[in-house]
Amino acid sequence: MKCMFCKGETVDEYTNYIADLGECIIVIRNVPTQVCAQCGEKSYSYRVSVRVQEIINQVRRIVSGIAEVTYTEAA
């Protein structure tokens, strides 16, 4: 896959996704992502993006403060 910004090649990796929602911060560990080998830009597949949003919505309802979730355990 090509990077949307610099057109460099992307590689599959696992990264941490951090959502700062004001009233709480959610860290989702080991999220599948494509990272540009040239500029470092991260992108997520549609399926992963939808699942990350679902995880955020679930955690947001029960946590105030900081929450840490592992993607594979929540998926």
PDB file of N, CA, C and O in Angstrom:
ATOM      1  N   MET A   1       0.842  -1.173   0.000  1.00  0.00           N
ATOM      2  CA  MET A   1       0.000   0.000   0.000  1.00  0.00           C
ATOM      3  C   MET A   1       0.892   1.243   0.000  1.00  0.00           C
ATOM      4  O   MET A   1       1.973   1.238   0.589  1.00  0.00           O
ATOM      5  N   LYS A   2       0.439   2.287  -0.654  1.00  0.00           N
ATOM      6  CA  LYS A   2       1.188   3.551  -0.722  1.00  0.00           C
ATOM      7  C   LYS A   2       0.665   4.548   0.312  1.00  0.00           C
ATOM      8  O   LYS A   2      -0.532   4.595   0.596  1.00  0.00           O
ATOM      9  N   CYS A   3       1.572   5.335   0.862  1.00  0.00           N
ATOM     10  CA  CYS A   3       1.227   6.392   1.806  1.00  0.00           C
ATOM     11  C   CYS A   3       0.406   7.467   1.093  1.00  0.00           C
ATOM     12  O   CYS A   3       0.724   7.869  -0.027  1.00  0.00           O
ATOM     13  N   MET A   4      -0.648   7.921   1.756  1.00  0.00           N
ATOM     14  CA  MET A   4      -1.502   8.965   1.173  1.00  0.00           C
ATOM     15  C   MET A   4      -0.779  10.307   1.079  1.00  0.00           C
ATOM     16  O   MET A   4      -1.147  11.142   0.253  1.00  0.00           O
ATOM     17  N   PHE A   5       0.233  10.528   1.902  1.00  0.00           N
ATOM     18  CA  PHE A   5       0.895  11.821   1.965  1.00  0.00           C
ATOM     19  C   PHE A   5       2.136  11.911   1.083  1.00  0.00           C
ATOM     20  O   PHE A   5       2.264  12.839   0.285  1.00  0.00           O
ATOM     21  N   CYS A   6       3.051  10.949   1.224  1.00  0.00           N
ATOM     22  CA  CYS A   6       4.326  11.065   0.507  1.00  0.00           C
ATOM     23  C   CYS A   6       4.490  10.005  -0.586  1.00  0.00           C
ATOM     24  O   CYS A   6       5.470  10.018  -1.331  1.00  0.00           O
ATOM     25  N   LYS A   7       3.514   9.084  -0.673  1.00  0.00           N
ATOM     26  CA  LYS A   7       3.534   7.998  -1.672  1.00  0.00           C
ATOM     27  C   LYS A   7       4.610   6.954  -1.401  1.00  0.00           C
ATOM     28  O   LYS A   7       4.927   6.149  -2.277  1.00  0.00           O
ATOM     29  N   GLY A   8       5.174   6.961  -0.193  1.00  0.00           N
ATOM     30  CA  GLY A   8       6.138   5.931   0.188  1.00  0.00           C
ATOM     31  C   GLY A   8       5.420   4.606   0.453  1.00  0.00           C
ATOM     32  O   GLY A   8       4.191   4.556   0.508  1.00  0.00           O
ATOM     33  N   GLU A   9       6.182   3.559   0.613  1.00  0.00           N
ATOM     34  CA  GLU A   9       5.620   2.237   0.903  1.00  0.00           C
ATOM     35  C   GLU A   9       5.247   2.129   2.380  1.00  0.00           C
ATOM     36  O   GLU A   9       5.956   2.648   3.242  1.00  0.00           O
ATOM     37  N   THR A  10       4.138   1.458   2.668  1.00  0.00           N
ATOM     38  CA  THR A  10       3.749   1.236   4.050  1.00  0.00           C
ATOM     39  C   THR A  10       4.058  -0.201   4.452  1.00  0.00           C
ATOM     40  O   THR A  10       4.113  -1.105   3.619  1.00  0.00           O
ATOM     41  N   VAL A  11       4.258  -0.380   5.751  1.00  0.00           N
ATOM     42  CA  VAL A  11       4.501  -1.715   6.300  1.00  0.00           C
ATOM     43  C   VAL A  11       3.475  -1.960   7.410  1.00  0.00           C
ATOM     44  O   VAL A  11       3.069  -1.036   8.115  1.00  0.00           O
ATOM     45  N   ASP A  12       3.069  -3.211   7.546  1.00  0.00           N
ATOM     46  CA  ASP A  12       2.130  -3.583   8.595  1.00  0.00           C
ATOM     47  C   ASP A  12       2.850  -3.639   9.931  1.00  0.00           C
ATOM     48  O   ASP A  12       3.900  -4.266  10.062  1.00  0.00           O
ATOM     49  N   GLU A  13       2.272  -2.976  10.913  1.00  0.00           N
ATOM     50  CA  GLU A  13       2.826  -2.957  12.263  1.00  0.00           C
ATOM     51  C   GLU A  13       1.683  -2.931  13.259  1.00  0.00           C
ATOM     52  O   GLU A  13       0.513  -2.873  12.880  1.00  0.00           O
ATOM     53  N   TYR A  14       2.033  -2.975  14.536  1.00  0.00           N
ATOM     54  CA  TYR A  14       1.079  -2.790  15.623  1.00  0.00           C
ATOM     55  C   TYR A  14       1.529  -1.551  16.393  1.00  0.00           C
ATOM     56  O   TYR A  14       2.698  -1.425  16.756  1.00  0.00           O
ATOM     57  N   THR A  15       0.590  -0.642  16.637  1.00  0.00           N
ATOM     58  CA  THR A  15       0.913   0.588  17.353  1.00  0.00           C
ATOM     59  C   THR A  15      -0.113   0.833  18.449  1.00  0.00           C
ATOM     60  O   THR A  15      -1.102   0.109  18.565  1.00  0.00           O
ATOM     61  N   ASN A  16       0.130   1.843  19.237  1.00  0.00           N
ATOM     62  CA  ASN A  16      -0.822   2.251  20.265  1.00  0.00           C
ATOM     63  C   ASN A  16      -1.651   3.411  19.735  1.00  0.00           C
ATOM     64  O   ASN A  16      -1.122   4.326  19.103  1.00  0.00           O
ATOM     65  N   TYR A  17      -2.952   3.368  19.994  1.00  0.00           N
ATOM     66  CA  TYR A  17      -3.865   4.431  19.594  1.00  0.00           C
ATOM     67  C   TYR A  17      -4.282   5.149  20.861  1.00  0.00           C
ATOM     68  O   TYR A  17      -4.754   4.518  21.807  1.00  0.00           O
ATOM     69  N   ILE A  18      -4.113   6.470  20.891  1.00  0.00           N
ATOM     70  CA  ILE A  18      -4.446   7.260  22.077  1.00  0.00           C
ATOM     71  C   ILE A  18      -5.584   8.206  21.729  1.00  0.00           C
ATOM     72  O   ILE A  18      -5.485   9.001  20.794  1.00  0.00           O
ATOM     73  N   ALA A  19      -6.666   8.108  22.495  1.00  0.00           N
ATOM     74  CA  ALA A  19      -7.816   8.998  22.310  1.00  0.00           C
ATOM     75  C   ALA A  19      -7.933   9.881  23.552  1.00  0.00           C
ATOM     76  O   ALA A  19      -8.195   9.386  24.649  1.00  0.00           O
ATOM     77  N   ASP A  20      -7.738  11.189  23.378  1.00  0.00           N
ATOM     78  CA  ASP A  20      -7.885  12.147  24.471  1.00  0.00           C
ATOM     79  C   ASP A  20      -9.272  12.759  24.336  1.00  0.00           C
ATOM     80  O   ASP A  20      -9.505  13.593  23.461  1.00  0.00           O
ATOM     81  N   LEU A  21     -10.184  12.349  25.194  1.00  0.00           N
ATOM     82  CA  LEU A  21     -11.576  12.777  25.102  1.00  0.00           C
ATOM     83  C   LEU A  21     -11.913  13.903  26.065  1.00  0.00           C
ATOM     84  O   LEU A  21     -13.086  14.202  26.287  1.00  0.00           O
ATOM     85  N   GLY A  22     -10.917  14.514  26.623  1.00  0.00           N
ATOM     86  CA  GLY A  22     -11.154  15.599  27.575  1.00  0.00           C
ATOM     87  C   GLY A  22     -11.353  15.065  28.976  1.00  0.00           C
ATOM     88  O   GLY A  22     -10.507  15.270  29.846  1.00  0.00           O
ATOM     89  N   GLU A  23     -12.479  14.372  29.206  1.00  0.00           N
ATOM     90  CA  GLU A  23     -12.776  13.832  30.536  1.00  0.00           C
ATOM     91  C   GLU A  23     -12.029  12.531  30.819  1.00  0.00           C
ATOM     92  O   GLU A  23     -11.933  12.103  31.969  1.00  0.00           O
ATOM     93  N   CYS A  24     -11.495  11.900  29.761  1.00  0.00           N
ATOM     94  CA  CYS A  24     -10.697  10.695  29.964  1.00  0.00           C
ATOM     95  C   CYS A  24      -9.742  10.487  28.783  1.00  0.00           C
ATOM     96  O   CYS A  24      -9.937  11.029  27.695  1.00  0.00           O
ATOM     97  N   ILE A  25      -8.721   9.696  29.034  1.00  0.00           N
ATOM     98  CA  ILE A  25      -7.761   9.319  27.996  1.00  0.00           C
ATOM     99  C   ILE A  25      -7.824   7.800  27.875  1.00  0.00           C
ATOM    100  O   ILE A  25      -7.746   7.076  28.867  1.00  0.00           O
ATOM    101  N   ILE A  26      -7.968   7.335  26.633  1.00  0.00           N
ATOM    102  CA  ILE A  26      -8.031   5.896  26.381  1.00  0.00           C
ATOM    103  C   ILE A  26      -6.833   5.506  25.533  1.00  0.00           C
ATOM    104  O   ILE A  26      -6.599   6.084  24.471  1.00  0.00           O
ATOM    105  N   VAL A  27      -6.076   4.523  26.003  1.00  0.00           N
ATOM    106  CA  VAL A  27      -4.940   3.992  25.262  1.00  0.00           C
ATOM    107  C   VAL A  27      -5.317   2.585  24.811  1.00  0.00           C
ATOM    108  O   VAL A  27      -5.600   1.714  25.633  1.00  0.00           O
ATOM    109  N   ILE A  28      -5.316   2.373  23.498  1.00  0.00           N
ATOM    110  CA  ILE A  28      -5.583   1.038  22.952  1.00  0.00           C
ATOM    111  C   ILE A  28      -4.258   0.517  22.418  1.00  0.00           C
ATOM    112  O   ILE A  28      -3.684   1.092  21.494  1.00  0.00           O
ATOM    113  N   ARG A  29      -3.782  -0.560  22.997  1.00  0.00           N
ATOM    114  CA  ARG A  29      -2.484  -1.122  22.633  1.00  0.00           C
ATOM    115  C   ARG A  29      -2.616  -2.144  21.512  1.00  0.00           C
ATOM    116  O   ARG A  29      -3.656  -2.783  21.353  1.00  0.00           O
ATOM    117  N   ASN A  30      -1.547  -2.286  20.743  1.00  0.00           N
ATOM    118  CA  ASN A  30      -1.428  -3.326  19.708  1.00  0.00           C
ATOM    119  C   ASN A  30      -2.494  -3.239  18.622  1.00  0.00           C
ATOM    120  O   ASN A  30      -3.082  -4.250  18.237  1.00  0.00           O
ATOM    121  N   VAL A  31      -2.738  -2.039  18.136  1.00  0.00           N
ATOM    122  CA  VAL A  31      -3.712  -1.832  17.064  1.00  0.00           C
ATOM    123  C   VAL A  31      -3.020  -2.082  15.723  1.00  0.00           C
ATOM    124  O   VAL A  31      -1.961  -1.509  15.465  1.00  0.00           O
ATOM    125  N   PRO A  32      -3.603  -2.935  14.859  1.00  0.00           N
ATOM    126  CA  PRO A  32      -3.006  -3.162  13.541  1.00  0.00           C
ATOM    127  C   PRO A  32      -3.044  -1.873  12.720  1.00  0.00           C
ATOM    128  O   PRO A  32      -4.083  -1.219  12.631  1.00  0.00           O
ATOM    129  N   THR A  33      -1.927  -1.517  12.132  1.00  0.00           N
ATOM    130  CA  THR A  33      -1.842  -0.281  11.354  1.00  0.00           C
ATOM    131  C   THR A  33      -0.854  -0.438  10.214  1.00  0.00           C
ATOM    132  O   THR A  33      -0.033  -1.354  10.204  1.00  0.00           O
ATOM    133  N   GLN A  34      -0.945   0.463   9.261  1.00  0.00           N
ATOM    134  CA  GLN A  34       0.050   0.540   8.208  1.00  0.00           C
ATOM    135  C   GLN A  34       0.847   1.820   8.469  1.00  0.00           C
ATOM    136  O   GLN A  34       0.277   2.903   8.600  1.00  0.00           O
ATOM    137  N   VAL A  35       2.161   1.679   8.541  1.00  0.00           N
ATOM    138  CA  VAL A  35       3.046   2.810   8.826  1.00  0.00           C
ATOM    139  C   VAL A  35       3.942   3.035   7.620  1.00  0.00           C
ATOM    140  O   VAL A  35       4.551   2.099   7.104  1.00  0.00           O
ATOM    141  N   CYS A  36       4.019   4.289   7.172  1.00  0.00           N
ATOM    142  CA  CYS A  36       4.866   4.631   6.030  1.00  0.00           C
ATOM    143  C   CYS A  36       6.330   4.505   6.431  1.00  0.00           C
ATOM    144  O   CYS A  36       6.765   5.090   7.423  1.00  0.00           O
ATOM    145  N   ALA A  37       7.080   3.743   5.659  1.00  0.00           N
ATOM    146  CA  ALA A  37       8.504   3.555   5.930  1.00  0.00           C
ATOM    147  C   ALA A  37       9.290   4.833   5.678  1.00  0.00           C
ATOM    148  O   ALA A  37      10.399   4.991   6.190  1.00  0.00           O
ATOM    149  N   GLN A  38       8.727   5.744   4.895  1.00  0.00           N
ATOM    150  CA  GLN A  38       9.437   6.977   4.546  1.00  0.00           C
ATOM    151  C   GLN A  38       9.139   8.128   5.515  1.00  0.00           C
ATOM    152  O   GLN A  38      10.064   8.756   6.031  1.00  0.00           O
ATOM    153  N   CYS A  39       7.841   8.408   5.767  1.00  0.00           N
ATOM    154  CA  CYS A  39       7.504   9.579   6.588  1.00  0.00           C
ATOM    155  C   CYS A  39       6.934   9.228   7.958  1.00  0.00           C
ATOM    156  O   CYS A  39       6.792  10.107   8.808  1.00  0.00           O
ATOM    157  N   GLY A  40       6.603   7.950   8.185  1.00  0.00           N
ATOM    158  CA  GLY A  40       6.099   7.524   9.491  1.00  0.00           C
ATOM    159  C   GLY A  40       4.605   7.719   9.699  1.00  0.00           C
ATOM    160  O   GLY A  40       4.094   7.411  10.775  1.00  0.00           O
ATOM    161  N   GLU A  41       3.891   8.222   8.696  1.00  0.00           N
ATOM    162  CA  GLU A  41       2.445   8.426   8.806  1.00  0.00           C
ATOM    163  C   GLU A  41       1.750   7.086   9.039  1.00  0.00           C
ATOM    164  O   GLU A  41       2.088   6.081   8.413  1.00  0.00           O
ATOM    165  N   LYS A  42       0.767   7.087   9.956  1.00  0.00           N
ATOM    166  CA  LYS A  42       0.021   5.873  10.269  1.00  0.00           C
ATOM    167  C   LYS A  42      -1.351   5.931   9.609  1.00  0.00           C
ATOM    168  O   LYS A  42      -1.976   6.988   9.533  1.00  0.00           O
ATOM    169  N   SER A  43      -1.806   4.776   9.132  1.00  0.00           N
ATOM    170  CA  SER A  43      -3.171   4.690   8.612  1.00  0.00           C
ATOM    171  C   SER A  43      -3.775   3.374   9.074  1.00  0.00           C
ATOM    172  O   SER A  43      -3.064   2.404   9.336  1.00  0.00           O
ATOM    173  N   TYR A  44      -5.092   3.358   9.168  1.00  0.00           N
ATOM    174  CA  TYR A  44      -5.817   2.201   9.665  1.00  0.00           C
ATOM    175  C   TYR A  44      -6.830   1.756   8.614  1.00  0.00           C
ATOM    176  O   TYR A  44      -7.392   2.581   7.893  1.00  0.00           O
ATOM    177  N   SER A  45      -7.055   0.455   8.535  1.00  0.00           N
ATOM    178  CA  SER A  45      -8.074  -0.042   7.620  1.00  0.00           C
ATOM    179  C   SER A  45      -9.445   0.401   8.134  1.00  0.00           C
ATOM    180  O   SER A  45      -9.592   0.778   9.297  1.00  0.00           O
ATOM    181  N   TYR A  46     -10.429   0.349   7.264  1.00  0.00           N
ATOM    182  CA  TYR A  46     -11.785   0.724   7.653  1.00  0.00           C
ATOM    183  C   TYR A  46     -12.261  -0.158   8.803  1.00  0.00           C
ATOM    184  O   TYR A  46     -12.830   0.340   9.775  1.00  0.00           O
ATOM    185  N   ARG A  47     -12.032  -1.457   8.697  1.00  0.00           N
ATOM    186  CA  ARG A  47     -12.468  -2.406   9.723  1.00  0.00           C
ATOM    187  C   ARG A  47     -11.840  -2.095  11.071  1.00  0.00           C
ATOM    188  O   ARG A  47     -12.522  -2.118  12.096  1.00  0.00           O
ATOM    189  N   VAL A  48     -10.546  -1.803  11.077  1.00  0.00           N
ATOM    190  CA  VAL A  48      -9.853  -1.465  12.324  1.00  0.00           C
ATOM    191  C   VAL A  48     -10.370  -0.134  12.870  1.00  0.00           C
ATOM    192  O   VAL A  48     -10.574  -0.002  14.077  1.00  0.00           O
ATOM    193  N   SER A  49     -10.584   0.851  12.001  1.00  0.00           N
ATOM    194  CA  SER A  49     -11.098   2.155  12.440  1.00  0.00           C
ATOM    195  C   SER A  49     -12.454   2.022  13.118  1.00  0.00           C
ATOM    196  O   SER A  49     -12.706   2.645  14.150  1.00  0.00           O
ATOM    197  N   VAL A  50     -13.323   1.208  12.534  1.00  0.00           N
ATOM    198  CA  VAL A  50     -14.651   0.993  13.117  1.00  0.00           C
ATOM    199  C   VAL A  50     -14.518   0.325  14.482  1.00  0.00           C
ATOM    200  O   VAL A  50     -15.188   0.725  15.435  1.00  0.00           O
ATOM    201  N   ARG A  51     -13.665  -0.683  14.583  1.00  0.00           N
ATOM    202  CA  ARG A  51     -13.498  -1.398  15.854  1.00  0.00           C
ATOM    203  C   ARG A  51     -12.887  -0.504  16.921  1.00  0.00           C
ATOM    204  O   ARG A  51     -13.292  -0.571  18.082  1.00  0.00           O
ATOM    205  N   VAL A  52     -11.921   0.333  16.553  1.00  0.00           N
ATOM    206  CA  VAL A  52     -11.328   1.278  17.510  1.00  0.00           C
ATOM    207  C   VAL A  52     -12.405   2.216  18.043  1.00  0.00           C
ATOM    208  O   VAL A  52     -12.447   2.486  19.244  1.00  0.00           O
ATOM    209  N   GLN A  53     -13.275   2.714  17.171  1.00  0.00           N
ATOM    210  CA  GLN A  53     -14.350   3.611  17.612  1.00  0.00           C
ATOM    211  C   GLN A  53     -15.320   2.885  18.538  1.00  0.00           C
ATOM    212  O   GLN A  53     -15.794   3.468  19.513  1.00  0.00           O
ATOM    213  N   GLU A  54     -15.621   1.624  18.246  1.00  0.00           N
ATOM    214  CA  GLU A  54     -16.495   0.834  19.124  1.00  0.00           C
ATOM    215  C   GLU A  54     -15.859   0.655  20.503  1.00  0.00           C
ATOM    216  O   GLU A  54     -16.534   0.783  21.525  1.00  0.00           O
ATOM    217  N   ILE A  55     -14.569   0.361  20.526  1.00  0.00           N
ATOM    218  CA  ILE A  55     -13.859   0.205  21.804  1.00  0.00           C
ATOM    219  C   ILE A  55     -13.904   1.505  22.589  1.00  0.00           C
ATOM    220  O   ILE A  55     -14.181   1.497  23.788  1.00  0.00           O
ATOM    221  N   ILE A  56     -13.635   2.615  21.926  1.00  0.00           N
ATOM    222  CA  ILE A  56     -13.672   3.928  22.587  1.00  0.00           C
ATOM    223  C   ILE A  56     -15.054   4.187  23.174  1.00  0.00           C
ATOM    224  O   ILE A  56     -15.171   4.619  24.321  1.00  0.00           O
ATOM    225  N   ASN A  57     -16.095   3.927  22.400  1.00  0.00           N
ATOM    226  CA  ASN A  57     -17.465   4.162  22.881  1.00  0.00           C
ATOM    227  C   ASN A  57     -17.793   3.292  24.088  1.00  0.00           C
ATOM    228  O   ASN A  57     -18.454   3.758  25.016  1.00  0.00           O
ATOM    229  N   GLN A  58     -17.348   2.047  24.096  1.00  0.00           N
ATOM    230  CA  GLN A  58     -17.606   1.147  25.223  1.00  0.00           C
ATOM    231  C   GLN A  58     -16.865   1.606  26.472  1.00  0.00           C
ATOM    232  O   GLN A  58     -17.445   1.676  27.556  1.00  0.00           O
ATOM    233  N   VAL A  59     -15.586   1.916  26.318  1.00  0.00           N
ATOM    234  CA  VAL A  59     -14.764   2.292  27.465  1.00  0.00           C
ATOM    235  C   VAL A  59     -15.190   3.648  28.014  1.00  0.00           C
ATOM    236  O   VAL A  59     -15.188   3.857  29.227  1.00  0.00           O
ATOM    237  N   ARG A  60     -15.549   4.551  27.144  1.00  0.00           N
ATOM    238  CA  ARG A  60     -15.936   5.909  27.546  1.00  0.00           C
ATOM    239  C   ARG A  60     -17.117   5.895  28.522  1.00  0.00           C
ATOM    240  O   ARG A  60     -17.194   6.735  29.418  1.00  0.00           O
ATOM    241  N   ARG A  61     -18.030   4.945  28.346  1.00  0.00           N
ATOM    242  CA  ARG A  61     -19.219   4.872  29.207  1.00  0.00           C
ATOM    243  C   ARG A  61     -18.894   4.437  30.634  1.00  0.00           C
ATOM    244  O   ARG A  61     -19.636   4.752  31.564  1.00  0.00           O
ATOM    245  N   ILE A  62     -17.779   3.710  30.810  1.00  0.00           N
ATOM    246  CA  ILE A  62     -17.514   3.141  32.135  1.00  0.00           C
ATOM    247  C   ILE A  62     -16.290   3.722  32.840  1.00  0.00           C
ATOM    248  O   ILE A  62     -16.035   3.398  34.000  1.00  0.00           O
ATOM    249  N   VAL A  63     -15.531   4.575  32.153  1.00  0.00           N
ATOM    250  CA  VAL A  63     -14.277   5.054  32.738  1.00  0.00           C
ATOM    251  C   VAL A  63     -14.227   6.578  32.748  1.00  0.00           C
ATOM    252  O   VAL A  63     -14.622   7.244  31.792  1.00  0.00           O
ATOM    253  N   SER A  64     -13.734   7.098  33.854  1.00  0.00           N
ATOM    254  CA  SER A  64     -13.328   8.503  33.878  1.00  0.00           C
ATOM    255  C   SER A  64     -11.890   8.485  34.366  1.00  0.00           C
ATOM    256  O   SER A  64     -11.579   7.854  35.376  1.00  0.00           O
ATOM    257  N   GLY A  65     -11.035   9.161  33.667  1.00  0.00           N
ATOM    258  CA  GLY A  65      -9.608   9.125  33.988  1.00  0.00           C
ATOM    259  C   GLY A  65      -8.841   8.527  32.830  1.00  0.00           C
ATOM    260  O   GLY A  65      -8.986   8.965  31.688  1.00  0.00           O
ATOM    261  N   ILE A  66      -8.018   7.520  33.121  1.00  0.00           N
ATOM    262  CA  ILE A  66      -7.192   6.906  32.088  1.00  0.00           C
ATOM    263  C   ILE A  66      -7.533   5.420  32.020  1.00  0.00           C
ATOM    264  O   ILE A  66      -7.598   4.732  33.039  1.00  0.00           O
ATOM    265  N   ALA A  67      -7.752   4.939  30.786  1.00  0.00           N
ATOM    266  CA  ALA A  67      -8.024   3.519  30.570  1.00  0.00           C
ATOM    267  C   ALA A  67      -7.037   2.979  29.553  1.00  0.00           C
ATOM    268  O   ALA A  67      -6.697   3.653  28.581  1.00  0.00           O
ATOM    269  N   GLU A  68      -6.579   1.751  29.786  1.00  0.00           N
ATOM    270  CA  GLU A  68      -5.689   1.080  28.853  1.00  0.00           C
ATOM    271  C   GLU A  68      -6.336  -0.230  28.445  1.00  0.00           C
ATOM    272  O   GLU A  68      -6.725  -1.031  29.295  1.00  0.00           O
ATOM    273  N   VAL A  69      -6.453  -0.447  27.128  1.00  0.00           N
ATOM    274  CA  VAL A  69      -7.109  -1.632  26.586  1.00  0.00           C
ATOM    275  C   VAL A  69      -6.192  -2.222  25.533  1.00  0.00           C
ATOM    276  O   VAL A  69      -5.534  -1.487  24.796  1.00  0.00           O
ATOM    277  N   THR A  70      -6.142  -3.561  25.454  1.00  0.00           N
ATOM    278  CA  THR A  70      -5.407  -4.216  24.392  1.00  0.00           C
ATOM    279  C   THR A  70      -6.373  -4.565  23.271  1.00  0.00           C
ATOM    280  O   THR A  70      -7.397  -5.205  23.510  1.00  0.00           O
ATOM    281  N   TYR A  71      -6.056  -4.149  22.049  1.00  0.00           N
ATOM    282  CA  TYR A  71      -6.942  -4.302  20.901  1.00  0.00           C
ATOM    283  C   TYR A  71      -7.409  -5.744  20.738  1.00  0.00           C
ATOM    284  O   TYR A  71      -8.607  -5.984  20.588  1.00  0.00           O
ATOM    285  N   THR A  72      -6.503  -6.699  20.764  1.00  0.00           N
ATOM    286  CA  THR A  72      -6.870  -8.091  20.510  1.00  0.00           C
ATOM    287  C   THR A  72      -7.769  -8.666  21.603  1.00  0.00           C
ATOM    288  O   THR A  72      -8.566  -9.564  21.334  1.00  0.00           O
ATOM    289  N   GLU A  73      -7.654  -8.172  22.803  1.00  0.00           N
ATOM    290  CA  GLU A  73      -8.519  -8.653  23.884  1.00  0.00           C
ATOM    291  C   GLU A  73      -9.898  -8.013  23.823  1.00  0.00           C
ATOM    292  O   GLU A  73     -10.872  -8.602  24.292  1.00  0.00           O
ATOM    293  N   ALA A  74      -9.996  -6.817  23.253  1.00  0.00           N
ATOM    294  CA  ALA A  74     -11.285  -6.121  23.160  1.00  0.00           C
ATOM    295  C   ALA A  74     -12.000  -6.413  21.852  1.00  0.00           C
ATOM    296  O   ALA A  74     -13.206  -6.191  21.738  1.00  0.00           O
ATOM    297  N   ALA A  75     -11.262  -6.911  20.862  1.00  0.00           N
ATOM    298  CA  ALA A  75     -11.844  -7.127  19.529  1.00  0.00           C
ATOM    299  C   ALA A  75     -12.664  -8.383  19.450  1.00  0.00           C
ATOM    300  O   ALA A  75     -13.214  -8.696  18.395  1.00  0.00           O
TER     301      ALA A  75
END
